[in-house]
Amino acid sequence: MQPLNLEAYSLYWLMIGAVLGSGITPLVWERKQRNPWQGALIGLFVGIVGGQAAGRLIILLLEPFSQWWAGGLSLVGALLALVPLWWWIKPTVQPGIRTRGFVAGTMTPFLFYLLTLSIFPLLWAIALAFFDYSPRNAGGPILGLGGDNPFVGLQHFQQMIDGSGRDGRIFQNSMGNTLLFTALVLPLNFLITIPLAVMIESVHPILKTAFRTIFFLPVVTSSVGVAVMWGYIFNANYGLLNQGLEAVGIPGVSWLQDQRATILGIPTAMVAVVIAYLWKDFGYNLVIFIAALQAIPDEMKDAARVDGAGPWQVFWNVTLPLLRPTLLVTSVLTVISSFQVFDLIQVMTQGGPGRVGQTRVLVLDIYESAFRFERMGWAAAISVVMFGVVALLTLAQTRLLRTRWEY
């Protein structure tokens, strides 16, 4: 039997007890005319303590069977601590208190989940960016920082700016590839989805539903499966694309392996990855644009036609300006998604071709630095930089595309 991972079980007990206590206790407090927010905090504390105590007691008493029992019985332990609390609290009336048990019971677990699994890891990553941290090294007493995991200050960020050393050069290459990938994906996605959405919106409702379903299917398809399929299509020896080119007398191209092959100055490997990504992702924006087009009042288009506007003028002067809020949302989501691309590139090219990697992106760099070379500090620094770049791009898109009107 594998050794028990106490830290993993402690996190499980923490979440179960916290969600149970903070989710139900406000409803009990509301029925007893007490402040449900106060009940949420008390239930949160009691649930955490009860779940942790029960889990550790089960491990102590039921070893070596605790791996099978610790998870479920920790829930019972939290209930054993919470039920007496729910029964013991006496009804009362506090003047001026507006009871909102359902709101408190819904928001408190969500906020605790957000704090525990989102905000704390983000702060932890920011802290790690200033240390040369590796889990293999014995660190100091506070979260393993210090000792053999020394504080390096801004050294990681300085190395990224200077491009010094192998890590600095790889980071600059990854950043350039990520920006290039995003710069290709964003306009191409819109050039595909907006005209296609306009055409689908003009067909019969039955066909509209069928087209929406067909084009959205790749979005819910496994990314690994999509990458494998496109890898076969772009295969240099037996790929479908090269067979089609050779059938019309054009020599085949080593799309994913030849670092010298380019299209308009862009490496063919990057072009191949962009095509695969667009095929999988464009259906998401397409559905959003179709919904936005349906929300545009027909009266505005009819008024433009009465004034003598043709189809192109109606689209350019009426439809497209009214799509600006939707353009903002889809633009931000597309940029964030393109910065997070990983699985397609990992399966299709592994970041290659080339020694540095013509398709190596930031997330792939983070993954290899953290889990292959166990350089968590360097990986965290890259994550912080990527977070900052995405935040700046989002702010720029918001300033460019935001509107101050509604229709």
Summary of the structure (lengths in Angstrom):
residues: 407
radius of gyration: 27.7
end to end distance: 63.6
largest distance: 87.2
contacts: 1295
relative contact order: 0.09
helix: 72%
strand: 2%
